[in-house]
Amino acid sequence: MSNEHTSTSNKIDLHTKENSAENILNKDKLAKTSEVSKKIKRKVAFSILILTIIILLGFYLFHWYHTGRFEVETDNAYVSGNQVQIMSEISGTVSSIHVDNTDFVNEGDVLVQLDKTDAEQSFEKAQALLATQVRQAHQSVISLKQNQANIEEKTIALQQAQSDLARRQALSQSNAIGKEELQHARDAVTLAEASLESAKAQYNANQALVLDTPIEKQPGVVKAATELKEAWLALQRTTITSPVTGYVSKRSVQVGAQIAPNTPLMAIISADNLWIDANFKETQLNQMRIGQNAKITTDIYGDKVVFNGKIKGIEMGTGSAFSLLPAQNASGNWIKIVQRVPVRIELDANELKQYPLRIGLSSTVVVETKDQSGPILASKHPDGALYKVSQGEIDMTSINALINQIIKENG
């Protein structure tokens, strides 16, 4: 029994050893297979990485060759626009203010109202002065007719005196009258001649004032009419209106303030008339031309909103040359610094309406320089006015009608 048990144990041990050896071989095979698989995966991943890099490099080179080498970029660019300064043309006291900062105003809207008392009194005084001048001119015309009648009267008187003198001279030859009476007749002729000359001189003096000119063209009337227009304009200018459509900014005027002409009161900024001032390095300007397309992104909207613009013009000097204290490069410790030149980029009006900008905002500008057909500098004068107002001109119809009425009523 013991021998059989020992034999069975040996068989079990042998079988266990065979299984262990087989497991070890299987593990070695699995390890080798896993290592081979990892190597294959690494090679595939490395190949994919290399292929991806090659593809990306190819796209980059393709983009650079067809587009990238024709692009110049700067982030030294800012939104600019017209800041229309609102100032009073006359002196006065501010009685009311109708707008404040950030308010939207249309062209012609009332911004500030000045006290009208002094202007109204000056206007009434000018009306009275015009009426007086018209009456004086009319009186001069009437006096001229009186002078003509006076000349006729003096002429008849002279003729009578001359006839009396002739008769008395005939009578004096026969001693029918005395010498004293004859002398009186001569004196009468002399007096009549002097009176006629005086009447003619008075006529000529009035004629010099009138000169066959209508009453409305008389110098005194024209001067008074001009003064009336000035007084009327001063009255109209007590109401300060907006010359453009835009947004109120930098309001400094206060109610009750005594303001003088040309004193800044506020500014109006148009949201539709904005542009980009991009400061490119001087080394980037070689291929830039007027009319080239540009892509603009702003910090306020990010890369999702891209504005389309065009180069409107290139400044004739660097930013440092136009500064308040230009650099003196002739000094001994001079260090060369790459200068920047402002380039104006015109924006699309429709895009500005959809995505409004504000003056001073930062932006990034990319200019496409492939098109070299445009000029480096502008070669022609702009056609017509660049900026103008349509409702800012004062209509003089009413004051002209008033002047004609005063002349008619007093003439």
C-alpha positions in Angstrom: 0.0 0.0 0.0 2.8 2.4 0.8 4.5 1.7 -2.5 1.3 2.3 -4.4 0.6 5.6 -2.5 4.2 6.7 -3.2 3.8 5.9 -6.9 0.5 7.9 -7.0 2.2 10.9 -5.3 5.0 10.9 -7.7 2.6 10.8 -10.6 0.7 13.8 -9.2 4.0 15.7 -8.6 5.1 15.0 -12.1 1.8 16.2 -13.5 1.9 19.4 -11.4 5.4 20.1 -12.7 4.4 19.6 -16.2 1.4 22.0 -15.8 3.7 24.6 -14.1 6.2 24.4 -17.0 3.4 24.7 -19.5 2.0 27.8 -17.6 5.4 29.4 -17.6 5.8 28.8 -21.4 2.3 30.3 -21.9 3.2 33.3 -19.9 6.4 33.8 -21.8 4.5 33.6 -25.1 1.9 36.1 -23.9 4.6 38.5 -22.7 6.4 38.3 -26.0 3.1 38.7 -27.8 2.2 41.8 -25.7 5.6 43.3 -26.2 5.3 42.8 -29.9 1.8 44.3 -29.9 3.1 47.4 -27.9 5.9 47.9 -30.4 3.5 47.7 -33.3 1.2 50.2 -31.6 4.1 52.6 -30.9 5.2 52.3 -34.5 1.7 53.0 -35.7 1.2 55.9 -33.3 4.6 57.4 -34.2 3.8 56.9 -37.9 0.4 58.7 -37.5 2.1 61.5 -35.6 4.7 61.9 -38.3 2.1 61.8 -40.9 0.0 64.3 -39.1 3.0 66.7 -38.7 3.8 66.3 -42.4 0.1 67.0 -43.3 0.0 70.0 -41.1 3.3 71.2 -42.3 2.0 70.7 -45.9 -1.1 72.7 -45.2 1.0 75.4 -43.5 3.4 75.6 -46.5 0.4 75.6 -48.9 -1.3 78.4 -47.0 1.9 80.4 -46.6 2.7 80.1 -50.3 -0.7 81.1 -51.5 -1.9 83.4 -48.7 0.4 83.7 -45.7 3.3 85.3 -47.4 1.0 88.0 -48.7 -0.4 89.0 -45.2 0.9 91.5 -42.7 -0.5 91.7 -39.3 -0.5 94.1 -36.3 -2.3 94.2 -33.0 -1.3 97.9 -32.5 -4.6 99.1 -34.0 -7.4 101.1 -32.5 -10.9 102.2 -33.4 -11.0 105.9 -34.4 -13.8 108.3 -35.3 -14.9 111.9 -35.5 -15.6 113.7 -32.2 -17.8 116.6 -33.2 -17.3 119.3 -30.6 -20.4 121.3 -29.6 -19.7 124.9 -28.9 -21.8 128.1 -28.6 -21.5 130.8 -31.2 -22.7 133.5 -28.8 -22.3 134.4 -25.1 -25.1 133.5 -22.8 -26.4 131.8 -19.6 -27.4 128.1 -19.8 -31.1 127.8 -18.9 -31.6 124.1 -19.7 -29.7 121.0 -20.9 -31.7 118.4 -22.9 -29.2 115.5 -23.2 -26.6 113.7 -21.2 -23.7 111.3 -21.8 -24.5 108.1 -23.7 -27.8 109.6 -25.1 -28.6 109.1 -28.8 -29.5 112.3 -30.7 -30.6 112.9 -34.3 -29.3 115.8 -36.4 -31.2 118.9 -35.4 -32.2 117.8 -31.9 -32.0 120.5 -29.2 -28.9 120.0 -26.9 -28.6 123.2 -24.8 -30.9 126.2 -24.4 -29.5 129.6 -23.5 -31.4 132.5 -21.9 -33.2 134.4 -24.7 -34.0 137.7 -22.8 -31.0 139.8 -24.1 -31.3 138.3 -27.6 -35.0 139.2 -27.8 -34.4 142.8 -26.7 -31.6 143.2 -29.3 -33.9 141.8 -32.0 -36.7 144.2 -31.1 -34.2 147.1 -31.1 -32.9 146.1 -34.5 -36.5 146.0 -35.9 -37.1 149.6 -34.7 -33.8 150.7 -36.2 -34.7 149.3 -39.6 -38.1 151.0 -39.5 -36.4 154.3 -38.6 -33.9 154.0 -41.5 -36.6 153.1 -44.0 -38.6 156.2 -42.9 -35.5 158.4 -43.2 -34.8 157.0 -46.7 -38.4 157.7 -47.7 -38.1 161.2 -46.3 -35.0 161.7 -48.4 -37.0 160.8 -51.5 -39.8 163.1 -50.6 -37.2 165.9 -49.8 -35.7 165.4 -53.2 -39.1 166.2 -54.8 -39.4 169.2 -52.6 -36.0 170.4 -53.7 -37.0 170.1 -57.3 -40.1 172.2 -56.6 -38.0 174.7 -54.7 -35.6 175.0 -57.6 -38.5 175.8 -59.9 -39.8 178.4 -57.5 -36.4 180.0 -57.2 -36.0 180.0 -60.9 -39.3 181.9 -61.4 -38.3 184.3 -58.7 -35.0 185.0 -60.5 -36.7 185.5 -63.8 -39.1 188.0 -62.1 -36.2 189.9 -60.5 -34.3 190.0 -63.8 -37.4 191.4 -65.6 -37.9 194.0 -62.9 -34.3 195.0 -63.2 -34.5 195.3 -67.0 -37.6 197.6 -66.7 -35.9 199.8 -64.1 -32.7 200.1 -66.1 -34.8 201.4 -69.1 -36.6 203.8 -66.8 -33.3 205.0 -65.2 -32.1 206.2 -68.6 -34.9 208.7 -68.7 -34.4 209.5 -65.0 -37.9 208.2 -64.3 -36.7 206.4 -61.2 -34.0 207.1 -58.7 -30.6 205.3 -58.4 -31.6 203.8 -55.1 -34.6 202.0 -56.6 -32.4 200.7 -59.4 -29.9 199.4 -56.9 -32.6 197.6 -55.0 -33.6 195.9 -58.2 -30.1 194.7 -58.8 -29.8 193.4 -55.3 -33.0 191.5 -55.8 -31.5 189.8 -58.8 -28.4 188.9 -56.9 -30.5 187.5 -54.0 -32.6 185.5 -56.3 -29.5 184.0 -58.0 -28.1 183.1 -54.6 -31.4 181.5 -53.5 -31.5 179.4 -56.7 -27.9 178.2 -56.2 -28.7 177.2 -52.7 -31.8 175.3 -53.8 -29.7 173.5 -56.4 -27.0 172.6 -53.9 -29.7 171.2 -51.5 -31.1 169.2 -54.4 -27.6 167.8 -55.3 -27.0 166.9 -51.6 -30.2 164.9 -51.4 -29.6 163.4 -54.8 -26.2 162.1 -53.6 -28.0 160.3 -50.8 -30.7 158.8 -52.9 -29.0 158.3 -56.3 -32.1 156.9 -57.9 -31.8 153.8 -55.7 -34.9 152.0 -54.3 -35.5 152.4 -50.6 -34.6 148.7 -49.9 -31.2 149.3 -51.5 -30.3 152.5 -49.6 -27.1 152.1 -47.6 -28.7 153.0 -44.3 -31.5 150.5 -44.9 -29.2 147.8 -46.0 -27.0 148.3 -42.9 -30.1 148.2 -40.6 -31.4 145.1 -42.4 -28.0 143.4 -41.9 -28.0 144.3 -38.2 -31.5 142.9 -37.9 -30.4 139.6 -39.5 -27.5 139.4 -37.0 -29.8 140.0 -34.1 -32.2 137.3 -35.4 -29.3 134.9 -35.8 -28.2 135.6 -32.3 -31.7 134.8 -31.1 -31.7 131.5 -33.1 -28.3 130.6 -31.7 -29.6 130.6 -28.2 -30.9 127.2 -29.1 -27.9 124.9 -29.6 -28.8 121.8 -31.8 -26.9 118.7 -32.8 -25.1 119.1 -36.2 -24.9 115.3 -36.7 -26.6 112.1 -35.6 -24.7 110.2 -32.9 -24.1 109.7 -29.2 -23.5 112.3 -26.6 -20.1 112.2 -24.9 -17.8 114.4 -22.7 -20.6 116.7 -21.5 -19.1 119.5 -19.4 -21.7 122.2 -19.6 -23.9 122.8 -16.5 -27.2 124.6 -15.9 -26.7 128.3 -15.0 -23.2 128.5 -16.4 -22.1 131.6 -18.2 -20.5 130.4 -21.4 -18.5 132.3 -24.0 -18.2 131.6 -27.8 -16.0 128.6 -28.7 -16.3 127.0 -25.2 -16.6 123.2 -25.6 -19.9 122.0 -24.1 -20.0 118.3 -25.2 -19.1 116.1 -28.1 -21.2 114.0 -30.5 -19.8 110.8 -31.8 -21.3 109.1 -34.9 -21.5 105.3 -34.6 -21.7 105.0 -38.4 -18.5 106.9 -39.3 -15.7 104.9 -37.7 -12.4 103.6 -39.0 -9.3 101.7 -37.7 -5.9 103.4 -37.2 -3.5 100.5 -37.6 0.1 101.3 -36.7 2.3 99.0 -38.8 6.0 98.7 -38.6 8.0 100.5 -41.2 9.3 97.1 -42.3 5.8 96.0 -43.2 4.8 98.9 -45.5 6.8 97.8 -48.5 4.0 95.8 -50.1 1.0 97.8 -48.7 -1.2 99.7 -51.2 -4.3 101.8 -51.0 -7.4 99.6 -51.7 -6.0 96.4 -50.3 -8.4 94.2 -48.3 -8.1 93.8 -44.6 -9.5 91.6 -41.9 -10.2 93.1 -38.5 -11.0 91.4 -35.2 -11.7 93.4 -32.1 -11.2 92.5 -28.4 -14.9 93.4 -27.7 -16.3 90.7 -30.1 -13.3 88.3 -30.3 -12.4 86.1 -33.2 -16.0 85.2 -34.0 -16.7 88.6 -35.6 -14.4 89.5 -38.4 -14.8 93.0 -40.0 -14.0 93.5 -43.7 -12.1 96.6 -44.4 -9.9 98.3 -47.0 -6.9 100.5 -46.8 -8.1 104.1 -47.1 -4.7 105.8 -46.9 -1.2 105.7 -45.3 0.0 108.6 -43.2 2.9 110.8 -44.4 4.9 110.3 -41.2 5.5 108.0 -38.3 3.7 108.4 -35.0 6.8 109.7 -33.3 7.2 112.4 -35.9 3.7 113.7 -35.2 4.1 113.6 -31.4 4.2 116.7 -29.3 7.9 116.3 -28.6 9.4 114.5 -31.7 12.5 112.5 -31.1 15.9 114.2 -31.7 17.8 111.4 -33.4 20.9 113.6 -33.8 21.8 113.1 -30.1 24.9 111.2 -29.3 23.1 108.4 -27.4 20.7 107.6 -30.2 19.4 104.0 -30.4 17.6 102.8 -33.5 14.0 101.8 -32.9 11.7 100.4 -35.6 9.1 103.1 -36.2 5.4 102.6 -36.8 3.3 104.4 -39.5 -0.5 104.9 -39.0 -2.6 103.2 -41.8 -6.3 104.1 -42.0 -8.6 101.1 -42.6 -12.0 101.9 -43.8 -14.8 99.7 -42.3 -18.0 98.5 -43.9 -21.0 100.6 -42.8 -23.4 97.6 -42.7 -21.1 95.6 -40.5 -20.8 98.6 -38.1 -24.6 98.8 -37.8 -24.7 95.1 -36.9 -21.7 95.1 -34.6 -21.3 98.7 -33.2 -17.8 99.8 -32.2 -16.5 102.5 -29.9 -13.6 104.9 -30.2 -10.4 103.6 -28.7 -11.2 99.9 -28.8 -8.2 97.6 -29.4 -8.2 95.5 -32.6 -6.0 93.2 -34.7 -5.6 93.9 -38.4 -4.4 91.5 -41.1 -3.9 93.1 -44.5 -3.8 91.1 -47.7 -0.9 92.5 -49.9 -1.2 90.1 -52.9 -3.0 92.8 -54.9 -0.4 95.4 -55.9 -2.5 97.4 -58.3 -3.4 100.2 -55.9 -1.3 103.4 -55.4 1.1 103.8 -52.5 -0.2 107.4 -51.9 -3.4 109.1 -52.8 -3.2 110.9 -56.2 -6.5 112.8 -56.4 -8.6 115.2 -54.4 -11.8 113.8 -52.8 -14.9 114.6 -54.8 -17.2 116.9 -52.8 -17.4 117.4 -49.1 -16.3 114.5 -46.9 -18.4 115.6 -43.9 -21.4 117.9 -44.0 -24.7 118.6 -42.2 -28.0 118.7 -44.0 -30.1 120.4 -41.3 -27.5 122.6 -39.6 -27.9 125.5 -42.0 -30.3 128.2 -40.7 -33.2 129.0 -43.0 -33.3 132.8 -43.6 -36.7 132.8 -45.2 -38.6 134.1 -42.2 -36.2 136.9 -41.4 -36.1 138.0 -45.1 -39.9 138.1 -45.1 -39.9 140.2 -41.9 -37.5 142.7 -43.4 -39.6 143.1 -46.5 -42.7 143.6 -44.4 -41.0 146.3 -42.3 -39.8 148.1 -45.4 -43.2 147.9 -47.0 -45.0 149.2 -43.9 -42.6 152.1 -43.3 -41.8 153.0 -46.9 
